[in-house]
Amino acid sequence: MTDGDVAAFTHLGSTVRGALSERGFSRPTAPQRLAIPPLSAGENTLVIAPTGSGKTETAMLPVFDHLVADDGEPSAPGRSSSEVPSDGGPPEGFGALYITPLRALNRDMRERLEWWGDYLDLEVDVRHGDTTQYQRGKQAEDPPDVLVTTPETVQAMLTGKRLREALADVSHVVIDEVHELAASKRGAQLAIGLERLRDISGPFQRIGLSATVGDPGEVGQFLTGGRPCEIREIDVGSNVDVTVREPAVTDEDERLAGELMTEADTASHVRLIRDLVEEHESTLIFVNTRQTAEALGSRFKELDLPIGVHHGSLSKEARIDVEDRFKAGEIDGLLCTSSMELGIDVGQVDHVIQYKSPRQVTRLLQRIGRAGHRQDEVSSGTIVTTRPDDTFEALSIARRARDGEVEPAAIHEGSLDVVANQLPAIVQSRGDTYADEAVETVTRSYPFRTVPEATVREIISELHRNRILWFDEAEDRIETTGGTWQYVYANLSMIPDEETYEVHDIASGGQIGTLDERFVVNFAQPGEVFIQRGEMWRIAEIDDEEARVKVSPIEDPAGEVPSWIGQEIPVPAAVTGEVGEIRAVAEPQLETGADAAALGR
C-alpha cells in the first residue's frame, strides 16, 4: 500500500482513524482518496461515484470527524472553512442532516451509520413520514447529532419552533442521489429549503452524492446555490462491461411458449433471462415499468424459478422481505424498477440484466454499476432486447456509456408552483416577513436564480388574493392568515397525489401492495384475477370507503397485469438520431435475416 493510498485518512482525527481500524478499513476506496481531503477541509463537495463504492462513508467520515472534534478532540491538521462554523463546543441541536430521496434508503443509511455513531459516541436517528409521534417529540427535545431524513420532512421541520431551534446548529448537509432530486420539483423545493435552513443556521457545508452525470458543474451549482463547489468524480464507464443480446426463437422457446401460454418471442426473453440468472450467483433484473416487472415475475413464478419482484407499489413489508431473501441468497434474481438504482442495500450483486433498452446512458450506468463493488472490479451487465429498434437503441446507449457521453441532469428550473409552495412556508416559519427578504431567499437558490423579483411579487399578490397570505403593500410585509398553516401542511410535498387502493390478503390480513384507482374502477370486481408480487390474486371484496381491495391467492395463469401511473423515461435526441443512422444502414440487411445486434456493432 502506497503513501497515496492512506493519505486520505490522515486528514481525519485519531478517534475516527481508530474507528476505521476497528472496522477493518485499512485502505481508502477511490472516492475516499479523492474526496476526503476537500471534505475534511470543510469545502462544499460533489462526489460522483457508482453505488456501493463507499460514497456514504466518503461523505460521513469527515462529518463525524468534525462532530467529534467539536466534542473536545483536536481536529486533524488542515481543516478550515468559513462554511463550517464551530464555536469549539458540541452542538446542542442537529449537527448534520443526511437527506435521501427514499424512505427505504433512510432505513439503510441508519443501519450503516449507527455502528460509526456507537463507536464515536454520536447519536444517529431517522425522521420521515412513518416516524412515531413519540420519536418526533424525543428528537425535538433531545436532537441527535446526525439525522437521516427526506426532503419533505425537512420542509416540515423548518416550520416547527423547537425543531427550528435544533436546526440552528446544523453545520453539514449531505444530499444522497442529488442528481435524482436536481431534475425534479422535489429538488427545486429542497433548494429553497436549504436557503431557508441557511437563514436559520448560517453557512453550512454541503455535500452531494451523485451517479454519473453529463454536467457535474451544474449539479454542483444546484447543490450549493451557486457557491463554490469541489467536484470529485470516479470514471464509471471504464469499469462497466455491457453486452447487448436479442434472443432468437428456438425450439425450446416454442415449447416454453405453450407452457406459459404466451408468444414464442416472449418465451425467448424469459428463457434468456432465466439462463443468465442461472449462470450467476446474484442478479438484479431491471425493467422500465412496474407492469413489466409483474408480467415477467408471473412467468418466472409459473416456472418455479427463485426470482422475486420489487417495486414501489408493493407494500413496505413485501419489499423488505424480498430484499432480505435476496441478500440471504434464498432467491437468485430480483426483478426491480428504478427505485433499486438508488442504493438500497441488497448485498453483493455479481450481474445486472436490463430488460429492454434502458432509454438513457445515466440509467444504464447506474443500473449496471450495482454489480461487483470490490475496488477496481468491473461491473458486468447484459441488455436483453426484444426487437431490432430496441437493440439499436441499446447499442447506442451502451457505446455512449463506454465513451463517457452522458446526458446532463436537466436541472428543474423556474417552477413557479414551487415558489407558490415555499412563500407561505417561509412566512409560517419566520412570522411577519418583508417581501424583499422572502424574494431574496427564493432567488438565492440555484433553480430560481433567474426568476425576476417582479414575478415573485406577482405570486405573493396572487396568494394574498386567495387568502393564503396577507400582503401589506404599504409596509411591504407578508403575514400569515387563518389559512396559511393548513396550506403549508397540506402541501409539504411536490410529489403529485395519486389515488390508490390498498391490496390485502384475506388469509393473513397483511398488505401486499397498492393499485391505482383507475385500474380498480376500470377492471376490478369480485372474482377477477390480477397479478401482484408476481403472484395471482382473486378479488374477494372491494371497499371503496376504505379504499381497500381484499384478495385471496389462486393458481391461474391468466391474471390481468395492473397498470400504474408513472412517467415514461425520455430518450435523448442524440440517441434517437444515432438509431436512425443505424437503421438506414441495417434495414436492407435485416430484410435478408441478418442479426440486429451484430449489425449494430
C-alpha positions, -999 to 999 in steps of 0.1 A, spaced: 0 0 0 15 34 -10 15 66 10 -10 79 -15 -34 51 -6 -36 61 30 -30 98 27 -68 105 26 -72 90 61 -45 113 75 -70 142 71 -91 126 98 -86 128 136 -73 100 157 -108 89 170 -122 84 135 -90 67 124 -94 44 153 -129 36 142 -116 29 107 -91 5 121 -117 -12 142 -140 -15 112 -112 -31 91 -108 -1 67 -71 -1 61 -72 13 26 -95 41 13 -117 35 -17 -112 56 -49 -140 81 -39 -124 84 -4 -89 91 -18 -103 118 -40 -129 134 -17 -119 132 19 -92 159 16 -116 187 4 -144 174 27 -121 174 57 -112 210 48 -149 219 50 -154 225 13 -187 221 -4 -181 190 -25 -200 169 -51 -188 132 -51 -197 113 -82 -192 76 -80 -211 43 -85 -235 29 -60 -217 6 -35 -183 23 -39 -182 37 -4 -198 71 -11 -217 72 22 -186 67 43 -167 91 20 -192 118 29 -197 109 66 -162 102 79 -152 139 76 -186 149 91 -182 125 120 -146 138 124 -159 174 127 -186 165 151 -162 145 173 -137 174 172 -165 198 184 -169 174 213 -133 181 225 -108 162 203 -85 184 183 -93 182 146 -70 168 120 -45 192 105 -56 213 76 -93 217 85 -105 252 79 -135 267 61 -159 295 66 -187 272 55 -183 250 86 -189 271 117 -177 259 151 -176 276 185 -154 248 199 -183 230 217 -206 202 208 -238 212 191 -269 211 212 -291 207 181 -286 186 150 -250 186 139 -257 171 104 -286 162 81 -283 133 57 -311 137 31 -322 108 9 -350 107 -18 -365 74 -5 -376 63 29 -362 29 22 -328 45 18 -333 61 52 -336 27 68 -304 15 51 -285 47 59 -294 44 96 -282 8 97 -249 18 80 -242 49 101 -253 35 135 -221 15 140 -200 46 135 -222 66 158 -220 40 185 -182 38 183 -178 76 182 -205 83 208 -226 102 184 -264 96 181 -278 88 147 -315 88 141 -341 87 113 -371 110 108 -397 106 80 -434 103 75 -436 69 93 -417 82 124 -440 79 155 -452 110 174 -432 98 205 -400 96 184 -406 131 169 -411 146 203 -379 130 216 -359 143 186 -372 178 192 -364 177 229 -330 160 225 -318 162 189 -295 135 176 -261 145 163 -269 131 128 -305 130 114 -313 109 84 -344 123 67 -362 131 34 -367 164 16 -404 165 26 -396 160 63 -370 188 61 -399 211 49 -420 201 79 -390 206 103 -385 241 91 -419 252 104 -417 238 139 -404 262 166 -384 236 186 -371 219 155 -360 253 140 -340 259 172 -324 225 168 -316 232 131 -297 263 141 -267 241 150 -265 223 116 -230 225 102 -232 198 74 -259 187 50 -254 156 29 -278 150 -1 -277 115 -14 -286 108 -50 -286 146 -56 -288 141 -94 -322 124 -90 -335 154 -70 -320 181 -91 -341 170 -121 -374 173 -103 -397 197 -85 -388 179 -52 -353 191 -58 -364 227 -66 -384 228 -34 -354 214 -15 -331 240 -30 -352 268 -15 -355 247 17 -317 247 20 -316 285 17 -343 287 44 -321 265 66 -291 288 59 -312 317 72 -316 298 105 -281 281 109 -258 304 89 -234 288 64 -230 250 64 -210 226 44 -230 210 15 -220 175 3 -237 159 -27 -235 122 -36 -243 116 -72 -243 90 -100 -225 99 -132 -240 129 -149 -230 148 -181 -229 182 -163 -213 178 -129 -206 215 -126 -243 223 -130 -253 197 -104 -227 212 -81 -242 247 -85 -276 232 -77 -262 217 -45 -245 249 -33 -269 276 -45 -242 289 -69 -215 290 -43 -180 274 -49 -181 236 -51 -153 210 -54 -161 181 -78 -146 147 -72 -156 122 -99 -148 85 -105 -150 74 -141 -177 47 -141 -178 39 -179 -143 24 -179 -153 -1 -152 -186 -12 -169 -188 -42 -194 -222 -43 -212 -234 -69 -237 -265 -64 -258 -284 -96 -268 -316 -100 -288 -325 -137 -284 -336 -157 -315 -365 -181 -311 -355 -217 -306 -374 -250 -304 -372 -248 -267 -389 -214 -268 -418 -228 -289 -423 -255 -262 -419 -229 -234 -445 -206 -251 -471 -234 -248 -463 -239 -211 -465 -202 -203 -495 -196 -227 -476 -167 -244 -459 -159 -277 -426 -176 -287 -408 -142 -288 -418 -135 -252 -408 -171 -242 -373 -165 -257 -369 -134 -235 -379 -154 -204 -355 -182 -214 -325 -159 -219 -331 -141 -186 -335 -175 -168 -302 -187 -183 -283 -156 -173 -296 -158 -138 -286 -194 -135 -251 -185 -148 -245 -161 -119 -248 -161 -81 -270 -130 -76 -286 -110 -104 -306 -78 -105 -331 -77 -134 -340 -41 -142 -372 -33 -161 -386 1 -171 -421 -2 -156 -439 -19 -127 -462 -36 -153 -433 -53 -169 -419 -64 -135 -452 -80 -127 -457 -96 -161 -422 -111 -161 -425 -120 -124 -456 -141 -131 -438 -160 -158 -409 -169 -135 -434 -179 -108 -450 -203 -132 -416 -219 -139 -410 -220 -101 -377 -200 -105 -361 -183 -75 -367 -148 -87 -385 -121 -67 -403 -89 -76 -395 -54 -61 -412 -21 -70 -427 9 -53 -463 -3 -55 -456 -33 -33 -460 -29 5 -431 -19 26 -432 -54 42 -432 -71 9 -402 -51 -3 -382 -57 29 -390 -94 27 -377 -98 -8 -347 -76 -2 -337 -98 28 -343 -130 9 -321 -118 -20 -294 -107 5 -295 -141 22 -292 -160 -11 -327 -176 -8 -335 -162 -43 -311 -158 -72 -327 -129 -90 -346 -98 -83 -369 -81 -108 -369 -44 -100 -376 -9 -112 -358 25 -109 -361 26 -71 -334 -1 -69 -310 22 -88 -307 43 -57 -285 22 -35 -310 1 -14 -288 -25 2 -295 -60 -12 -260 -74 -6 -235 -85 -32 -246 -84 -68 -224 -101 -95 -245 -94 -126 -272 -70 -138 -297 -76 -166 -316 -47 -182 -347 -59 -199 -353 -37 -230 -334 -5 -237 -326 15 -206 -335 46 -226 -307 68 -211 -270 64 -205 -272 76 -169 -297 49 -161 -276 22 -177 -245 33 -158 -263 34 -125 -281 1 -130 -251 -19 -143 -229 -1 -117 -248 -20 -90 -228 -52 -99 -194 -60 -84 -184 -34 -59 -150 -46 -48 -124 -20 -55 -114 -17 -92 -138 -46 -101 -156 -44 -134 -194 -42 -133 -209 -66 -158 -243 -65 -173 -265 -77 -202 -292 -57 -220 -318 -82 -233 -336 -66 -262 -369 -75 -279 -368 -62 -314 -343 -45 -339 -351 -9 -329 -348 -18 -292 -315 -34 -300 -301 -4 -319 -312 19 -291 -295 -3 -265 -263 -5 -286 -262 33 -290 -266 38 -252 -240 11 -244 -215 28 -267 -221 62 -252 -217 47 -217 -183 33 -227 -172 66 -243 -184 87 -214 -211 105 -234 -236 110 -205 -268 131 -206 -269 163 -184 -290 161 -153 -316 186 -166 -319 208 -135 -356 216 -129 -356 254 -131 -381 282 -126 -412 262 -115 -435 290 -102 -458 265 -84 -427 256 -62 -423 294 -54 -460 295 -45 -455 264 -23 -425 279 -5 -436 315 2 -463 306 27 -439 281 43 -413 309 47 -438 332 64 -453 304 85 -417 296 98 -405 332 103 -436 351 111 -441 385 95 -415 389 68 -405 418 45 -413 408 9 -378 416 -3 -364 392 23 -386 364 10 -377 372 -26 -340 371 -17 -343 336 0 -361 322 -31 -338 336 -57 -306 326 -38 -315 290 -47 -300 278 -80 -332 268 -98 -347 302 -92 -317 324 -97 -331 340 -129 -367 344 -117 -373 382 -117 -383 398 -84 -414 412 -101 -426 376 -108 -421 365 -72 -441 396 -61 -469 387 -85 -471 353 -68 -472 370 -34 -502 391 -47 -519 360 -60 -515 342 -27 -529 373 -10 -559 373 -33 -565 336 -24 -562 345 14 -533 321 18 -511 350 28 -517 386 38 -496 412 19 -494 447 34 -483 467 3 -478 499 23 -453 482 46 -441 457 20 -447 429 46 -461 394 43 -481 380 71 -499 347 78 -537 343 76 -560 318 91 -554 296 61 -516 297 59 -509 269 84 -534 245 67 -520 253 32 -484 247 43 -490 214 59 -513 202 31 -485 209 6 -453 198 22 -446 176 -8 -443 184 -45 -449 147 -53 -483 146 -71 -511 129 -52 -522 95 -65 -554 79 -55 -547 43 -47 -563 12 -31 -545 -10 -6 -545 -47 -15 -548 -70 15 -546 -108 17 -578 -121 34 -559 -151 49 -531 -133 65 -546 -98 68 -512 -84 55 -509 -57 29 -495 -69 -5 -493 -36 -22 -514 -8 -39 -534 -5 -71 -541 28 -89 -577 39 -85 -581 40 -123 -572 2 -126 -597 -6 -98 -625 14 -114 -619 0 -149 -611 -36 -141 -616 -47 -105 -647 -66 -94 -652 -96 -72 -640 -128 -89 -615 -111 -113 -578 -122 -111 -548 -99 -113 -511 -102 -108 -491 -86 -79 -458 -95 -64 -456 -119 -94 -484 -139 -79 -521 -144 -89 -548 -130 -67 -586 -133 -69 -606 -103 -58 -630 -112 -29 -642 -78 -19 -638 -41 -28 -643 -15 0 -645 19 -17 -649 38 16 -617 23 30 -600 23 -5 -592 -14 1 -592 -45 -22 -594 -78 -3 -579 -108 -22 -570 -145 -19 -542 -163 -37 -551 -185 -67 -533 -208 -92 -543 -192 -125 -520 -184 -154 -543 -158 -169 -544 -129 -145 -546 -92 -155 -514 -72 -152 -523 -39 -133 -514 -5 -148 -499 22 -126 -495 59 -133 -458 66 -140 -435 87 -161 -421 74 -193 -383 75 -195 -375 100 -223 -348 90 -249 -322 117 -256 -324 132 -291 -288 122 -298 -296 86 -292 -327 86 -315 -306 102 -342 -280 75 -339 -306 48 -340 -319 64 -373 -285 62 -388 -280 26 -378 -314 17 -392 -306 33 -425 -276 11 -429 -291 -21 -413 -326 -22 -428 -317 -39 -461 -296 -65 -443 -323 -71 -417 -347 -79 -445 -324 -108 -455 -324 -122 -420 -292 -106 -405 -288 -104 -367 -297 -69 -354 -272 -69 -325 -243 -80 -348 -253 -53 -374 -255 -26 -348 -219 -32 -337 
